[in-house]
């Protein structure tokens, strides 16, 4: 996950021109929304864990639990999106914006907010209309109007509109605010007037809206979700006769897959294992095993990322749990900070398929592939890439001087294992529960949360109650940013499908020479590029429904194709200069990005070799499927 920039690091957070009244209004409204979102996270945990307990322990399923969880989830997603917009945590591509002069950057930042305001204003009435239409539907289990769920969309859109305006006022000068809003209104008006000219252009509009408009907005720093949404709204409104409430319906559809409820729950679980000291216990045990070997702590880094990866839902959260524990000792042994951050970034790409990966869950939700199959298929390919990374570590550290490094005794290792055992067991408990059918991928996260809380309270005696609310709010914010972008990308993918683009793409991909290996080679190149620009989840949601059926027709197993696609995106995401995951690793490690560039080439080459092996040998991905 790349929404790693906290509000304090957001480029819009502290410029001149802040308005006191806007800051006060923002603080009051933000506090209310954050509290509501935090309560919704707690409610989801309680409802889902009650469902698991009732079904598995008492053999009396709660028929209404999934339905209630679905209603609460849409509200959590929308309120989380409000929190993320207020904090500036929606995913953006800022590679070009940060290189602009301060004056130009201020203008682009103001325009980015104004673009969000424009979309929210345009979609507000269709969202109200959609909620009204849903009021005639009665839910099967709770037997209440579906308006209780659908009302989350206009409510969230309205709150985002207010929050965006307040953000514009408090972070920009009056001249910048008025100019940005007026400029955006002028652009919208020009497109509206051009409607009669655009309509007859047919599929050329796909280039205009889904290439030109998306590229222009993404590169200028508009949040990716709003870039997708603006392009889709413009295409449907100006070139088709599709009612705009249909777009709201597709937005709802993309955000309402119950499997996506695993996203906030695993994010919160990751924060919990860091807070309770479980992550530190695992790392200290691994270090006692390999600390005396040349490059041993680098091997520990790779192994630790393998163990904790995917549980938090955020790669940066995984990195933040590991780097502070290992890096000080590694630096004492002479490791270069640039090499450390390069390896940390590479492990981010290597462990993208470790269950319960949020990317795996997203692929399952948009393509219909079994989550259990994806979880099973992701383990061995990550080992293959890990071995490739270990080969680079062995070469670079083959002459490391360890004369002053003490070797842990077996009693010391045994004591650390005893301490770490509850933490080490957690990833295996989670994965076994899903694979064996004890709980779904969504429900199993609640088992992990309850397990971690009990271990933190009773075993490690490390549970900071004061951190609980900030953790819940952070969970809601990151989840809202992720789920909202899934919804917008789903609407965009639907627009592309309705235009006939998917059929054209299928014909083009089917004509690639080389059969399934030619198709895999083109997919690798495409998703490396997409991963560096659009990041993993948006690219998957946008292109997954289009390409996975083509892959199946070409003879590529869908689980095998998922592994190849995920690794390709991961390499793009964590490779400089465009991969924002790399800059997340630098931020966590507190290392200048330039320092890691000279070292990361070897690790990325190793990852590419590993990816080619995974693509060439399907057994790595599907050998253990039932």
Long-range contacts (C-beta under 8 A, 24 or more apart in sequence): 1-313, 1-314, 1-315, 1-316, 1-317, 1-358, 1-478, 1-482, 1-537, 2-91, 2-315, 2-316, 2-535, 2-573, 2-580, 2-581, 2-584, 3-84, 3-89, 3-90, 3-91, 3-314, 3-477, 3-478, 3-481, 3-482, 4-314, 4-316, 4-580, 4-584, 4-587, 4-588, 5-88, 5-89, 5-587, 6-87, 6-89, 7-87, 7-88, 7-89, 9-587, 10-87, 10-88, 10-89, 11-88, 11-94, 11-97, 11-98, 11-105, 11-109, 12-88, 12-109, 12-113, 12-167, 12-171, 13-88, 13-171, 15-106, 15-171, 15-172, 16-173, 17-171, 17-172, 17-173, 17-174, 17-176, 18-170, 18-171, 19-169, 19-170, 22-166, 22-169, 22-170, 23-170, 25-166, 26-86, 26-163, 26-166, 26-167, 26-170, 29-159, 29-162, 29-163, 29-166, 30-83, 30-86, 30-163, 33-79, 33-82, 33-83, 33-86, 33-159, 33-163, 34-83, 34-473, 34-476, 36-79, 37-76, 37-79, 37-80, 37-82, 37-83, 37-472, 37-473, 37-476, 37-477, 37-480, 38-469, 38-472, 38-473, 38-476, 40-72, 40-75, 40-76, 40-79, 40-476, 41-76, 41-264, 41-268, 41-472, 41-475, 41-476, 42-472, 43-72, 44-69, 44-72, 44-73, 44-76, 44-261, 44-264, 44-265, 45-265, 45-268, 45-446, 45-449, 47-72, 48-261, 48-265, 48-442, 48-443, 48-445, 48-446, 49-443, 49-446, 49-447, 49-449, 49-450, 51-443, 52-439, 52-443, 52-446, 52-447, 56-438, 56-439, 63-141, 64-141, 64-142, 66-141, 66-258, 67-139, 67-140, 67-141, 67-142, 68-141, 68-142, 69-258, 69-261, 70-149, 70-256, 70-258, 70-261, 71-139, 71-142, 71-148, 71-149, 73-256, 73-258, 73-260, 73-261, 74-149, 74-150, 74-152, 74-153, 74-252, 74-255, 74-256, 75-149, 75-152, 75-155, 75-156, 76-264, 76-476, 76-479, 76-480, 77-152, 77-156, 77-255, 77-479, 77-480, 77-483, 77-484, 77-487, 78-152, 78-153, 78-155, 78-156, 78-157, 78-159, 78-255, 78-480, 78-484, 79-152, 79-156, 79-159, 79-476, 79-480, 80-264, 80-476, 80-477, 80-478, 80-479, 80-480, 80-481, 80-483, 80-484, 81-156, 81-160, 81-480, 81-481, 81-483, 81-484, 82-156, 82-159, 82-160, 82-163, 82-480, 83-473, 83-476, 83-477, 83-480, 84-477, 84-478, 84-480, 84-481, 84-484, 85-116, 85-160, 85-163, 85-164, 85-167, 85-223, 86-163, 86-167, 87-477, 88-167, 89-477, 89-478, 89-481, 90-223, 90-224, 90-225, 90-226, 90-481, 90-484, 90-485, 91-223, 91-224, 91-225, 91-481, 91-485, 91-535, 91-538, 92-221, 92-222, 92-223, 92-224, 93-218, 93-219, 93-221, 93-224, 93-533, 93-578, 93-580, 94-221, 94-580, 95-577, 95-578, 95-580, 96-219, 96-220, 96-221, 97-220, 97-221, 106-172, 106-176, 107-176, 107-179, 107-180, 108-220, 108-221, 109-171, 109-172, 109-221, 110-168, 110-172, 110-176, 110-177, 110-179, 110-180, 111-180, 111-183, 111-184, 111-220, 111-221, 111-222, 112-220, 112-221, 112-222, 112-223, 113-164, 113-167, 113-168, 113-171, 113-172, 113-180, 114-168, 114-180, 114-181, 114-183, 114-184, 115-184, 115-217, 115-222, 115-226, 115-227, 115-230, 116-160, 116-164, 116-222, 116-223, 116-226, 117-161, 117-164, 117-165, 117-168, 117-181, 117-184, 118-184, 118-185, 118-187, 118-188, 118-230, 119-226, 119-229, 119-230, 119-233, 120-157, 120-158, 120-160, 120-161, 120-164, 121-161, 122-188, 122-233, 122-237, 123-157, 123-229, 123-233, 123-244, 123-247, 123-248, 124-154, 124-157, 124-158, 124-161, 126-243, 126-244, 126-245, 126-247, 126-248, 127-153, 127-154, 127-157, 127-245, 127-248, 128-154, 129-245, 129-248, 130-154, 130-245, 130-248, 130-249, 130-252, 133-245, 150-252, 153-248, 153-251, 153-252, 191-234, 191-238, 192-238, 194-238, 195-237, 195-238, 195-239, 198-238, 198-239, 199-238, 199-239, 201-239, 203-499, 203-500, 203-501, 203-504, 205-235, 205-238, 205-239, 205-499, 206-235, 206-496, 206-499, 206-501, 209-234, 209-235, 209-239, 210-235, 210-492, 210-495, 210-496, 218-533, 218-534, 224-485, 224-534, 224-535, 224-538, 225-481, 225-484, 225-485, 225-487, 225-488, 225-489, 225-538, 226-488, 228-485, 228-488, 228-489, 228-491, 228-492, 228-538, 228-542, 229-488, 229-491, 229-492, 231-492, 232-488, 232-491, 232-492, 232-495, 235-495, 235-499, 236-495, 240-498, 242-498, 247-491, 247-495, 250-487, 250-490, 250-491, 250-494, 251-487, 251-488, 251-490, 251-491, 252-487, 253-487, 253-490, 254-366, 254-486, 254-487, 254-488, 254-489, 254-490, 254-491, 254-541, 255-483, 255-484, 255-486, 255-487, 255-490, 257-365, 257-366, 258-442, 259-361, 259-364, 259-365, 259-371, 259-440, 259-441, 259-442, 260-361, 260-362, 260-365, 260-483, 260-486, 261-442, 262-356, 262-358, 262-361, 262-441, 262-442, 262-445, 263-313, 263-358, 263-361, 263-479, 263-482, 263-483, 264-313, 264-475, 264-476, 264-478, 264-479, 265-442, 265-445, 265-446, 265-449, 266-310, 266-311, 266-312, 266-313, 266-356, 266-358, 266-445, 266-448, 267-312, 267-313, 267-314, 267-317, 267-358, 267-474, 267-475, 267-478, 267-479, 268-449, 268-471, 268-472, 268-475, 269-311, 269-312, 269-445, 269-448, 269-449, 269-452, 270-308, 270-311, 270-312, 270-313, 270-314, 270-317, 270-318, 270-321, 271-312, 271-317, 271-471, 271-474, 271-475, 272-449, 272-452, 272-453, 272-456, 272-471, 273-308, 273-311, 273-312, 273-321, 273-423, 273-426, 273-452, 274-312, 274-317, 274-320, 274-321, 275-456, 275-462, 275-463, 275-464, 275-467, 275-471, 276-452, 276-453, 276-455, 276-456, 276-460, 276-462, 276-463, 277-456, 277-460, 277-462, 278-422, 278-423, 278-426, 278-452, 278-455, 278-456, 278-460, 279-304, 279-308, 279-321, 279-322, 279-325, 279-423, 280-321, 280-325, 281-416, 281-419, 281-420, 281-422, 281-423, 281-460, 282-307, 282-308, 282-420, 282-423, 282-424, 283-322, 283-325, 283-326, 284-325, 284-416, 284-419, 284-420, 285-413, 285-416, 285-417, 285-419, 285-420, 285-424, 287-326, 287-329, 288-408, 288-412, 288-413, 288-416, 289-408, 289-413, 291-329, 291-405, 291-407, 291-408, 292-402, 292-405, 292-406, 292-407, 292-408, 293-402, 294-394, 294-397, 294-398, 294-399, 294-400, 294-402, 295-393, 295-394, 295-396, 295-397, 295-398, 295-400, 297-326, 297-329, 297-330, 297-333, 297-335, 298-330, 298-335, 298-343, 298-393, 298-397, 299-390, 299-393, 300-326, 301-326, 301-330, 301-343, 301-344, 301-347, 302-343, 302-347, 302-350, 302-386, 302-389, 302-390, 302-393, 303-386, 305-344, 305-347, 305-348, 305-350, 305-351, 306-347, 306-350, 306-351, 306-354, 306-382, 306-383, 306-386, 307-424, 307-427, 308-427, 309-347, 309-351, 309-352, 309-354, 309-357, 310-351, 310-354, 310-355, 310-356, 310-357, 310-358, 310-360, 311-356, 311-426, 311-427, 311-430, 311-448, 313-358, 313-478, 313-479, 313-482, 314-478, 315-348, 315-351, 315-352, 315-581, 315-584, 316-581, 316-584, 316-585, 316-587, 316-588, 318-348, 318-351, 319-344, 319-348, 319-584, 319-585, 319-588, 319-589, 320-588, 323-588, 323-589, 327-589, 333-400, 333-402, 333-405, 334-400, 334-401, 336-595, 336-599, 337-589, 337-591, 337-595, 337-596, 338-591, 338-595, 338-596, 338-597, 338-598, 338-599, 339-396, 339-596, 339-599, 340-589, 340-591, 341-585, 341-586, 341-589, 341-591, 341-595, 341-596, 342-596, 342-597, 342-599, 342-600, 342-603, 343-389, 343-393, 343-599, 343-603, 344-585, 344-588, 344-589, 345-574, 345-575, 345-579, 345-581, 345-582, 345-585, 345-586, 345-596, 345-600, 345-603, 346-389, 346-574, 346-600, 346-603, 346-604, 346-606, 346-607, 347-386, 347-389, 348-570, 348-573, 348-574, 348-581, 348-584, 348-585, 349-385, 349-567, 349-570, 349-571, 349-573, 349-574, 349-575, 349-581, 349-607, 350-382, 350-385, 350-386, 350-389, 350-570, 350-607, 350-610, 351-382, 351-386, 352-382, 352-536, 352-566, 352-567, 352-569, 352-570, 353-377, 353-378, 353-379, 353-381, 353-382, 353-563, 353-566, 353-567, 354-378, 354-379, 354-382, 355-379, 355-430, 355-431, 355-434, 356-430, 356-431, 356-434, 356-441, 356-444, 356-445, 357-566, 358-482, 358-537, 359-536, 359-537, 359-540, 359-566, 359-569, 360-562, 360-566, 361-441, 362-486, 362-537, 362-540, 362-541, 363-540, 363-544, 363-562, 363-565, 363-566, 364-441, 366-486, 366-490, 366-540, 366-541, 366-544, 366-545, 367-544, 367-545, 367-548, 367-558, 367-562, 369-548, 369-558, 369-559, 369-562, 371-434, 371-440, 371-441, 372-434, 372-435, 372-437, 372-441, 373-559, 373-625, 374-559, 374-562, 375-431, 375-434, 375-435, 375-441, 376-435, 376-624, 376-625, 376-626, 377-559, 377-560, 377-562, 377-563, 377-621, 377-622, 377-624, 377-625, 378-563, 378-566, 378-621, 379-624, 380-620, 380-621, 380-623, 380-624, 381-563, 381-567, 381-614, 381-620, 381-621, 384-610, 384-613, 384-614, 384-620, 385-567, 385-606, 385-607, 385-610, 385-611, 385-614, 387-610, 388-606, 388-607, 388-609, 388-610, 388-613, 389-603, 389-606, 389-607, 389-610, 391-606, 392-602, 392-603, 392-606, 396-602, 422-455, 422-459, 422-460, 423-455, 426-451, 426-452, 426-455, 482-537, 485-537, 485-538, 485-541, 486-537, 486-538, 486-541, 489-537, 489-538, 489-541, 489-542, 490-541, 492-542, 493-541, 493-542, 493-543, 493-545, 493-546, 496-542, 496-546, 497-545, 497-546, 501-546, 502-545, 502-546, 505-546, 505-547, 505-550, 506-546, 506-549, 506-550, 506-553, 509-547, 509-550, 509-554, 510-550, 510-553, 510-554, 515-554, 515-555, 516-554, 516-555, 516-556, 517-615, 517-616, 519-550, 519-551, 519-554, 519-556, 520-556, 520-561, 520-564, 520-615, 521-615, 523-547, 523-551, 523-561, 523-564, 523-565, 523-568, 524-564, 524-568, 524-611, 524-615, 525-568, 526-568, 527-565, 527-568, 527-569, 527-572, 528-568, 528-569, 528-571, 528-572, 529-572, 530-569, 530-572, 531-568, 531-569, 531-570, 531-571, 531-572, 531-573, 531-579, 532-572, 532-573, 532-575, 532-578, 532-579, 533-572, 533-578, 535-569, 535-573, 535-580, 536-566, 536-569, 536-570, 536-573, 539-569, 540-565, 540-569, 557-618, 557-621, 557-622, 559-621, 559-622, 559-625, 560-618, 560-621, 560-622, 562-621, 563-614, 563-620, 563-621, 564-611, 564-614, 564-615, 564-621, 567-607, 567-610, 567-611, 567-614, 568-611, 570-607, 571-604, 571-607, 571-608, 571-611, 575-600, 575-604, 576-600
